Amino acid sequence: MERVRVTEGKTSFYAPVQDTNTQFPPGSAPIFYNPRMEANRDATVLFLSAVRPSEYLDAMGATGVRGLRVAHETGVHATINDLDPAAAAEIRANVEDLGLDAEVTCQDANALMSSRRFDCVDLDPFGTPAPFTDSGCRSARRFLCITATDTAPLCGAHLKAGMRRYWARPMNTEYHGEVGLRVLLGFAARQMIKYDRGVRPLFCFAHEHFVRLHLRVVPKVSAAEETRGRIGYLLQCPHCFYRAEHPGMFPEDRTCPRCGAALTPVGPLWLGAINDLPLLEEMEALLPTMSLGTASYLGRLLPLLRTELPTSSFYDYHKVAKRLRTSPPSMEVMLQRVREAGYAATRTHYLGTGVKTEAPLEVVEAAVKGENTEK
């Protein structure tokens, strides 16, 4: 197997050579490594540097890059696992080359997580994390991290696959990126609460082709009940931009107050805040002290997450303008008009033309058109 030396962050390691002429080069190598996920791994290294778990499991290591970086750049003891003996051998070689405090195992991930517990469990499979989430919930003591790259099922583009995997009904709305994140978070929460434990979102975001969750596990029945209270639905009109949040395990039948159409329930999913603001501030302060290849991206992401309103959807105001057959104003003008109408309004990290606000749709439309929006 031909190998090449790769550097991410402060960590240099060997990975199999990929065929760059193929449509998806990471899939051409005998052991999977995707350079485009560097931002995902940088975010986790930054997160773990702030929360400092006592130990860490990279449950599906492949080349082991995530666990290697955690051990090398944070000093946290890492266990790096992969079912493939060739991958496990490659990980061991990299651990030895770097002189790391790390354990390498070669087991089925579900079997490993069902037999051992770790302070922080990280699920980063190829595709959906759904088959591993239950055992991950049982194995994680304080922190559970999850990556999903099956964004089409999560966001509703592949509806039946999303329903099978996450036992939820996604919907391909203009805010589909947020739907995907909240469906995944709601799925993880439902897996956890059956063990009388709750979750608290600490650092969650969507970027390009993946969704990433960093969660705090809270081992109390009261925490499980609090988590259950965050599960609910978005009720979306299929014909216009109207939507409403509905907490609870079961949706209700409602019609759109604007056009009379039956509202479509999207979920169950997570309602409310998806980030811990003091932790984001701590991570933002740590960022300049770290050597991360995607530091500029994270430097833009963290302030956006800190200021995002905790609404469970957003408006793509350019699409609203298109529906209204008018030219959209600049983002700053749009936000200012909604605020002058007496409602909070912020940008969102999901989309450059996305506006988060609790303002009624009529106010959003008036702000797009430049009409008087005062209460």
N, C-alpha and C positions, 0 to 999 in steps of 0.2 A: 504493500500500500504506500503510494507516494504521499509524502507529508510536506506541509509548508508551515513556517513559523508565522504566527499571527499575534498582533498586540491589540488588546482592548484595555482602556484605562491604564493601570500600572502593571497589567498582567500579560506576559508573553507565553504562548502555549503553541503546541503543534496540533494542526487539524489536517484532515485528508484534502488533497488537491481536488478542486471541483472543475467540471467542464463548463467553461464560461459561454460556450456556444449553444448550450441547451436553453430551453425556455425558462426553467427554474433550476439554476446551478446548484443550490443546496441539495436538491434531490438526486443529483448525479453522483455524489460521493458515497462511499460505503458507510460512513458515519455522518450524521446530519449536523451541519453548522450553518446558521443563517446570519450573515453579517448585518442584514437589515434590522435585526432585533437588538442591536447595540443600545438603542435608546431605552428599550425595555430593561435590559440588564443594568445599564447605568442608573436608572431610576431605583432599582432594587438595591444596588450597592449603596446609593445615597440614603435610602430609607433605612436599611439595616445599620448604617453608620450612626443614625440618629436614635433608633430604638434599642440597639445592642442586645439581641437575644443571646442566650447562653449557648445555644447550638442551633444548627441549621441543616435541613434536609433538602437537597436537590433531588427530587424523586425520580426524574427522567432525564439523566444527565446528557446523553449523546456524547459529544466531545467533553462534556463536563465544564464548559466555559463558565456557566453561571456560578456553580459551586466553587470552581477554581478562583474566580474573581472575588467571591465572598470571603473565602479563606485568606486569600493573599492581600486584599485591599481593606478588609475590616478587622481581620484577626479573629473572627468568630469561627469556632470549630465547626467544620462542615462534614456531612456525610453525603457522598455523591453516588447515586445509584443508577444503573442501567441494566436492562434485561439482556442485552446483547453482550456476549463474552468479549467480542472484539472491541466494543466501545468501552467496556470496563477495563480492559487491558490498556487502551489508549489513555484513559483517565488516570490509571495508576502511574503510567509513564510520565504524564504531565505533573502529577502530584509529587513524584520523586524528583523530577527536574526542578521544580520550584521549591522543594523542601518544605511542603505545607503541613500544617496540623489538620489532616483530613483523612477520613475513612472512605474507602471505596467498596461498594457492595454490588453484587450482580444478582438481583432478584426481581421477581414480578413486583411492580410498584405497589399494587394493592395488597399483596401478601406482606411486604415489608411494613407498610403503614398500618396494617391490621395487627402486627406483632410487636411494634415498637412505637414509642412516643418521642416527639421532638419538640423543642421549644418553638421552633419556626419550621413550618412545612411549606415547600414551594412546589406547585404543580405547573409545569410548563411543557405540556405534551405537544405533539404535532396534531393540530386540529382541536377537537373538543376536549375540555377537561371533565365533561360530565361523568364518564365511567370511573373517575378517580376521586371525585369530590367527597363522596361519603366516607371513604377510608381516610382521606385527608382531614376531614372534620374530626374523626376519631383520634387521629394521630397528633394533631396540633395542640400543644398546651397553651401557648399565648398568641401566636401569630400564624395566620394562614394567608399565603400569597397564591394567586391564580392568574394564569394567562389563558386566554382563548383566542385562537386565530380563525375560528369558523364564524366569521362575522356575518356572512350571508344568512345562515340559519338564525343567528341571534337577532339580526336586524329585520327579519321578516321577508327577505328576498327569496329564501328557500323555506317557505312557511312550514311544510310538513316535517322537514328535518328539525327545525327549531322546536316544534311541538313535541316531537319524539324525544329529543335530547334533554330538553329543559322543562318539560311538562308545563309549558306556558304558551300563550298565543302572542308571538311578536307581530309587528305590523310595520310595513315598509313606508314609514312616514317621512316628512322632510326633516324630522329630528331622529332618524333611524339610528344614528350613532349612540345617542343617549338611551334609546330603547334597548339596544344590545347590551350596554353596560348594566342597565338596571335589571334586565331579565337575568343576566348572569349573577348579579349580586343577590337578587331575590331567590334564585335557585340555590346558591350557597347558603343563604340564611335559612331556607327551609330544610336543607340537609342538616344544618347544625342544631336547630331548635328541637328536633326530635330526641336529642341527647340531653335536653334540659340545659343547654348552653346557648349563649347569645353571641352575636358578632357586632362589632362597631367598625364602620369603615374609617380608615385612617388616610389612605392615599390611593385614590382610584381615578383612572383616566382611560380615554380611548385615543389611539393614534394610528393613522394609516390602516393597516390590516389586522390590528389586534386590540383587545381589551385587557387591561391589567388591573387587578384588585390587590390591595394590601389591607388585611383585616386584623383587628384585635379580637381574640377569642375571650369571652367573659363567662366563666364557669358558675353561673347561678341560675336558678329557675326564674328569678325576677328578671334577669338579663334576657333569658329566652322569651319571656312574655313581652318585654320591651321590644325585642327584635321582631316578634310576631306582629306587633302593632305597627311596624314599618312596612309590612307587606300590603300591597293594594293593587289598584289598576289605574290606568289612564283610559278614559272614555273619549274616543276620538270620532269625530264626525267623518264619514267617508266622502263627503261632498264639499266640505269647506274646512277652514283652519280651526274651527272650534274644537276645544278639548277641555276636559275637567279631570281632576284627580279624585279618586274614590278609594279611601282606605278600607281594608277588610279582606277576608279570605275569599269572598264571593262577590262578583260584580252585580250591579243592579241594572235593570232595564230603564234606559232613559232616552229621550229624543233630543235632538239638537234644538236649542231655543231659537236658532236663526233660520234653519231651513226645514226643520221637522223630521229629518232623517233619523233612523235608529242609530244611536251611538254604538260604536264597536269597542268592546273591552280589549285592552292591550295588557297582557300580564297573565298571572301575577308577577309583579316586579317590586323593586325597592322604591319607596317614596321617601323623599327628604334628602338630607345632607349626605354627601358621599366622601367628604374629606374632613380631617381634623385640623382646624386652622392653626392652633399653636404648634403642632407638629410640622405643618408646612412652613411656618416661619423659621423653625429650627433647621429644617432642611435647606431653606433658602440661605440661611447664614452659613451653613456648612459647605455649600456648593463651591464657593471660590477657593476653598482649601483643598479641593479634590481634583485629581487629574482625570476628567471624564471626557470622552470624545464627543459626546452630545451635550456638553455643558450649556452651549448657547440655546439649544432647544429647551432644556430643563429650566434655564433661567427665564425663558418666556412663559413656560407652562406653569410654574409654581405660583407666580403672581396672579395669573388668570384663575387658577383653581381657588386661590384665597379669596378672590373677590366675587366669584360666581354665586349667584343666588341659588338657594337649594330647591328651586322648582324642579319638577321631574320632566319637563319638556322645555323646548324653546321655539321661537319663531324664526324661520329664515325670511328676513324681511324683504329680501330681493324677490322671493317667490310670492310674497304677499303683494308686492308692488306689481309684479307681472299679472297677477289675478285682477288687480285693480286698474290695470292698463295705465300705469303712471311710472315715471322715472323715480327710482329710489334715491333718497338723500344719502349723504355720507353717514357712516356709522356714528360719528360724534353728534351729528345733528339729530339722527334718529333717537339716540339715547337721551339727549337733552330734551327733546320734545316729550318723550314719555315721562321723564322726571318732572318736567314742568307741569304735567297733568296730575302730579301727586303720587306717582308710583315709582318704586325702585326699578332700575333697569341696568343690566350689566352685559358685557360680552360673554361668550362661552368658548371653552377650548375645543368643542366639537367641530365648530364651523366658523369660518371667518365672517360670514354674514348672519350668524346666529345671535339672537337677542333673548336673554332671559328676563322675564318680568312677570309679576302677578297681575298686571293690568289686564282688563277685559280685552277681548279681541277688537272691539269697536275702538278702543283707545289706540291699540297698535295700528289699526288701519288708518285712523285719523292722523297719527304721527307720520306714517308713510306718505300720506297725501298732503301734509302740512296744514291740516285744518286745526281749529281750536280744540285742544284736548283737555282743558281744565275741568276738574270735577265740578 
